[in-house]
Amino acid sequence: MQMIERYRYAGLRFWARLLLRLQRYDAAIAVFDEMTAMQPKDDYPLASKAYVLTVMQKKAQAMGLLEQLTGSHPRVGVHWFNLGFMQEELGQFDLAYSSFKNATLNSPEIDRAWYGLGLVSIRLNRLDEAYAALKQNTKLQPMSPYGWYQLARVHVDRQEPDEARKIIRHLKGFEPKVAAQLERETGISVSPAS
């Protein structure tokens, strides 16, 4: 790519971001299309267009672009995560499971992909896999209560109340409201001294 084309492409990228801030989504999509025409192998404009279509509630079109992205850039975990998120939202749990699995294999640092994998594993009643995914999520995001909450629920479903109790105790240290919610929902109470 020549220098002038690089500057033009960078200018288009800036322009698209500005249009997004102004919520001029159709105009931003046109800019992303122009960027794709200039650099067909760059995944940024296609991923951005998928995002905009999601915001515009055009989920079928967004899903098509995400499938195209995972086909053309199969080693980019965030594309798999975004596809899995959309599939989960549409209730396509088996597909979402595969997408989240690909996301974690290609980008194991994406904590949200582990969380998504844990949630769809729960939906599919794959509790051992849910446990492993949520355990990884809590390693990557130790101060986020969401993974801990789901992990405690998995322990309850696996008939492991002592493990759930440990998590509730842990949550009391930094998220007492979530710990209290778990105590109410599971019937497992943890006294401060235990």
KEFIRO-937382 format. One record per residue (C-alpha): x negated, z, y. Coordinates in steps of 0.001 Angstrom, whole numbers. Layout:
N
- X,Z,Y
...
//
This chain:
194
- 0,0,0
- -1424,-1026,3351
- -1895,1439,6189
- 1040,90,8221
- 3342,343,5220
- 2201,3922,4624
- 3052,4872,8189
- 6404,3125,7936
- 7162,4927,4681
- 6194,8292,6194
- 8385,7498,9200
- 11315,6710,6930
- 10804,9979,5108
- 10865,11878,8415
- 13946,9939,9532
- 15782,10694,6268
- 15067,14423,6625
- 16388,14376,10180
- 19547,12592,9057
- 20041,15221,6368
- 19755,18008,8935
- 22395,16229,10995
- 24527,15890,7844
- 24600,12105,8179
- 24506,11645,4447
- 25475,7979,4193
- 22756,7056,6684
- 20219,9163,4780
- 21140,7405,1533
- 20515,4049,3204
- 17058,5252,4247
- 16315,6495,724
- 17362,3080,-611
- 14949,1411,1810
- 12178,3760,696
- 12904,2950,-2959
- 12677,-750,-2182
- 9267,-156,-582
- 7901,2087,-3372
- 10002,1680,-6516
- 7773,4009,-8572
- 8004,6945,-6153
- 10510,9494,-7420
- 11030,11242,-4065
- 13677,8923,-2599
- 15634,8726,-5847
- 15577,12512,-6322
- 16596,13001,-2696
- 19438,10543,-3067
- 20658,12391,-6168
- 20630,15616,-4161
- 22625,14051,-1327
- 25178,12619,-3739
- 25590,16081,-5248
- 26204,17552,-1805
- 28761,14790,-1191
- 30519,15770,-4466
- 29678,12395,-6034
- 28426,14048,-9186
- 28831,11097,-11542
- 26573,8978,-9332
- 24110,11842,-8951
- 24053,12313,-12718
- 23255,8623,-13189
- 20302,8888,-10830
- 19046,12053,-12522
- 19214,10328,-15908
- 17296,7410,-14412
- 14694,9817,-13011
- 14154,11612,-16309
- 13758,8218,-17957
- 11221,6923,-15453
- 9433,10267,-14856
- 9852,12154,-18156
- 7061,14625,-17444
- 8523,15960,-14186
- 10225,19212,-15097
- 12237,19549,-11900
- 14109,16324,-12675
- 15039,17699,-16096
- 16084,20981,-14472
- 18339,19214,-11969
- 19910,17131,-14738
- 20431,20242,-16878
- 21990,22095,-13962
- 24470,19262,-13430
- 25232,19020,-17153
- 25791,22759,-17385
- 28112,22635,-14400
- 30137,19928,-16160
- 30323,21955,-19380
- 27981,19644,-21315
- 26088,22542,-22863
- 24323,20666,-25674
- 22983,18102,-23190
- 22084,20835,-20713
- 20218,22683,-23448
- 18055,19610,-24117
- 17431,19021,-20430
- 16461,22628,-19720
- 14254,22594,-22809
- 12470,19490,-21450
- 12137,21169,-18061
- 10456,24228,-19588
- 8165,22116,-21767
- 6999,19959,-18856
- 6970,22630,-16140
- 6882,26100,-17699
- 6504,27675,-14259
- 10093,26789,-13220
- 11806,30155,-13629
- 15251,28669,-12971
- 14814,26312,-15929
- 14192,29279,-18226
- 17250,31009,-16788
- 19370,27881,-17297
- 18073,27545,-20844
- 19008,31165,-21457
- 22536,30699,-20107
- 23312,27571,-22124
- 21770,29174,-25216
- 24229,32045,-24768
- 27075,29537,-24437
- 25922,27842,-27630
- 25602,31238,-29368
- 21863,30761,-29882
- 21056,34348,-29050
- 17471,34354,-30299
- 16681,31368,-28104
- 18557,32935,-25203
- 16465,36076,-25625
- 13184,34108,-25575
- 14202,32048,-22536
- 15436,35020,-20534
- 12356,37039,-21455
- 10229,34244,-19959
- 12472,34119,-16888
- 11986,37845,-16281
- 8214,37428,-16599
- 8286,34735,-13917
- 10831,36555,-11711
- 10440,40267,-12471
- 12290,41431,-9356
- 15315,39178,-9783
- 18202,41047,-11408
- 19897,37936,-12827
- 17588,37359,-15770
- 17489,41072,-16552
- 21281,41275,-16438
- 21696,38368,-18881
- 18915,39694,-21105
- 20701,43060,-21381
- 23927,41246,-22289
- 22061,39342,-25023
- 20733,42621,-26418
- 24268,43987,-26537
- 25489,40844,-28313
- 22616,41189,-30790
- 23639,44797,-31475
- 20497,46200,-29813
- 21866,48901,-27491
- 18511,50685,-27147
- 16932,47517,-25718
- 19863,47074,-23332
- 19473,50721,-22307
- 15790,50084,-21442
- 16789,47202,-19187
- 19498,49264,-17480
- 16955,52005,-16857
- 14526,49425,-15483
- 17209,47949,-13197
- 18084,51377,-11824
- 14640,51370,-10248
- 15261,48353,-8010
- 18853,47123,-8486
- 21043,50183,-9038
- 24284,48263,-8395
- 23481,45764,-11146
- 22518,48628,-13458
- 25834,50348,-12728
- 27709,47107,-13404
- 25959,46758,-16767
- 26811,50359,-17637
- 30490,49694,-16872
- 30607,46386,-18756
- 28665,47457,-21832
- 29728,51081,-22102
- 26042,52017,-22320
- 25207,54784,-19891
- 21727,55784,-18890
- 21175,59140,-17264
- 18431,59354,-14647
- 16402,61756,-16773
- 16582,59687,-19992
//
